[in-house]
């Protein structure tokens, strides 16, 4: 049933302030307000509808996911959402997608260990999805056989650096960055 709060009766029986508990649960009043506003935005947008997800076949689910990702990014741009708000929106869309590694591993890898120069060069492009990063833990000849990896990293205390040794071509690391035109092509095929 649309618009029915099935938990209202239970909330009314609570012996504590439910609204204050929401703030505690979120971590701060600010975090709660951002989450609440973005949750309402997602819930009110028919493109983000989830009720039929279990009935979709694999191809339909894939198309639905791409459509939602494209729409989410469009809304982030249109509404000029902050990084925090955009992160909450992606969280509430709650449909694993091709951009999960980008937001979950690539962007944090730039923010965390990335130098200031790397952050200036890549972070704005990544946040605008003008580049989409991925994460590769494998080697060309070893797939997901982590025990078979050949590359070594040895710390050199004299230079205070790690020396990376990739002894063979099969030990090569492969990582891909898709330019924005590829993303546009992907998104155009979904709409």
C-alpha positions, 0 to 999 in steps of 0.5 A: 500500500502506497503511502502507509506508514506501517511502523507508526503504531510502534513508533507511538509506543516508544518510550524514548524520543524517536526523532532524537533517536534518528539523530543519534542513529545518523551520527549528527543532526546534520547527517540526519537532515541530509539523509532524510532529505535525500531519502525523500528525494529518492523515494519520490522519484519514480525512476528509482522505484524498486518494487519490481526489481525481484521480477526483472530478468537479468537483462531487464535488471541490467538496463534498469540499473543503468537507467537509474545510474544515469538518472542519479548522476543527472539529478546530482548535476541538476540539483548541484548536490554536494559530495556528501549529498551525492553519496547519500543519493547513490546509497539510497538508490541501492542497486549495485551498478557499474559505477560501484567500484568507481565510487567505492574504490577509485575515488577513495584511492585518489582521495586517500593515498593520492598526492595533492597533484594527483587529486587536483588532476583526477578528483574533479574529473572522477567526481563529474564522471568525466573519467570512470576508474576501476580497480584491478587486483589481478594480473594479465595471466592470472585472473583472480588466482591471487596465489599465482600473482608474480608481481612483488613489492619490496621496501627499500629503506635507503630510498624509503620507497617500494620497488615494484617488480613485474618479472613477466608479461603475464604479471602485467597489471591492467586497469582501464579508464573509460572516458566520458564519451564511452559513458555517454554511449553506454547511457544513450543505449539504455534510454 
